[in-house]
Amino acid sequence: MFRFFYLILIIVSLIFTIGVAPQALASVVITGTRVIYPSDANEVSVKLDNRGNNPVLVQSWIDSGEVDTKPDFINVPFIITPPVNRIDPDNGQNLRIRYTGDILPTDRESLFWLNVLEIPAKPSSESNENYIQMAFRTRIKLFYRPISLELDVKDSMEKISFNRLDNDTVRVDNPTPFHISFAKIVSNKKEIDGEMVSPYSSLDFQLPNQAGNKIEATYINDYGAMKLLEYLVK
């Protein structure tokens, strides 16, 4: 069954590349834009809602970055139930995610991805109209967060720094145990699209040197809300 669903996903990916707009057609909505899994939790739940007019079949799985790998070939320390389910119109389904106990770093967050593949129902057999059946895949971040981390995630933003390496390059340093997701970075009307900086790492991006040393960085918090902060480039 997984292989059948994945074949549909490949076909849809090809359809998307020729200009079909899937956003207007998908009906399953995930509550939240990210999942936080505290290391002391027995499990966490993610709510799915079908806001369309027809029942859909949903397949869900977790990966650690293998965006193009088939679900049955992915090995992650999580179990998700139900992996396949039907959701009727105006109804919902809770996905239950359980950590299996495999060893993960205790000094920083670990990043995984929750995938939700929506497959709409076939039209009535009485219909003679031609149709294209498309599947829609949504992929959001799942952060496994050790409770032993002493720093609070909100306080971590105060430790982020921006340093100019040369006239065209700025480096953002993240000395914290959290993944920092920026929606955008702006300096003197020059805008950089969203970037994520891994724990205890840095990221370089192109931002030509202009008058002024202020950077406006919009980051995404645990609840998916965007928060604007200002930094001075060193």
VENZIHU-V146515 format. One record per backbone hydrogen bond with DSSP energy under -0.5 kcal/mol. CO is the residue of the C=O (numbers start at 1). NH is the residue of the N-H. Records with the same first field share a line. If there is no record, write none. Layout:
CO: NH, NH
//
This chain:
1: 5
2: 6
3: 7
4: 8
5: 9
6: 10
7: 11
8: 12
9: 13
10: 14
11: 15
12: 16
13: 17
14: 18
15: 18, 20
16: 19
20: 22
21: 24
22: 25, 26
27: 51
29: 49
30: 32
33: 141
35: 37, 143
36: 38
37: 145
38: 41
44: 97
46: 95
47: 31
48: 93
49: 29, 51
50: 90
55: 121
56: 87
57: 119
58: 85
59: 117
61: 115
63: 113
65: 67
66: 69
70: 73
71: 74
74: 76
76: 78
77: 100
79: 98
81: 96
83: 60
85: 58
87: 56
88: 91
91: 50
93: 48, 95
95: 46, 97
96: 81, 98
97: 44
98: 79
110: 144
112: 142
113: 63, 115
114: 140
115: 61
116: 118, 138
117: 59
118: 120, 136
119: 57
124: 127
132: 134
134: 120
136: 118
138: 116
140: 114
141: 35
142: 112, 144
143: 37, 145
144: 110, 146
145: 39
146: 149
152: 156
153: 157
154: 157
155: 158
156: 159
157: 160
161: 173
162: 234
163: 165, 171
166: 169
167: 209
168: 207
169: 165, 166
170: 205
171: 163, 173
172: 203
173: 161, 175
174: 200, 201
176: 200
177: 109
178: 180
179: 181
180: 182, 197
181: 220
182: 195
183: 194
184: 218
185: 192
186: 216
187: 190
189: 191
190: 187
192: 185
195: 182
196: 198
197: 180
198: 201
201: 174
203: 172
205: 170, 207
213: 233
215: 217, 231
216: 186, 218
217: 219, 229
218: 183, 184
219: 221, 227
221: 224
225: 221
227: 219
229: 217
231: 215
//
